[in-house]
Amino acid sequence: MWGLSTPVLDRVDLTLDRRYYPRGSFTVRAPGTSDTDRYIQSARLDGAERSRTYLTTDDIRSGRSCARFRY
């Protein structure tokens, strides 16, 4: 599992080994992060709403991005 907690950066681009992650990259975007909006309540994986604050390795293998955090 990959926990999603307090975002520090607005965007992170990960380059992944294609032997294990067929898409080869994954992007995490967290626009609107501030001192008052630090803790996420939900996120979107490739546009689909997620109620949990973690991703599985399979989520990352099949997805392209995680974004639009709700604080």
N, C-alpha and C positions, 0 to 999 in steps of 0.2 A: 504494500500500500504506500501511496505517496500522499502525505498530509498537505493540505492547503491551509496555511495559517496567515499570520500578519504579512501582507505584501510589503516589501521594502522598495521594490523597483516597479516602474510602470509597465515594463515589458522585459521578458527573458526569452531568448531564442536558444533552444537546445539542439545540438547536432547529435544524432543518435546513430549507433552502429546498425546499419541496414541488415545485418545478419539476424538481429533480434527485434528490430523495429523497422518494418518494411517501408514506412514512409520516410524515414531518415531524419526527421526533425519534428519538433513539437514547440509550440509557442504558448507562453503564459502571459496574458495581458491583464493588468489590474489598474485601469484608469480610475482616477478619483481618490486614490489613496491619500489619506491625510492623518494628522495627529488625532483627530476626533473620529474618523472612520477607518479604524485599523483592523477590526475583526470581521471576517467574512461570515455570512449566514448561508450563502449558496453560491453556485457558480454555473456557468454554461460550458458544456463540452461540445464543440462543433455546432453551437447554436441551440442545443437541447438543454433545457433547465435541469439542474442537478440539485437535489435537496441535501446532499451530503457534502462534507468539506474534505473529502479525500478522493483520490483517483486510484484505480487499480492499474497494474502493469498492462492488462488487456485494454483498458481505456486509452492508455498512452499509445499502445501499438496500433489501435484502430483509429485514433483521433488525430487531428491536425492542430487544434488549439483549445485552450481553456481561457475563457474571458468573461467579461461582464459580471464581475463579482457584485453581489448585493451586500452592503455593509449594514 
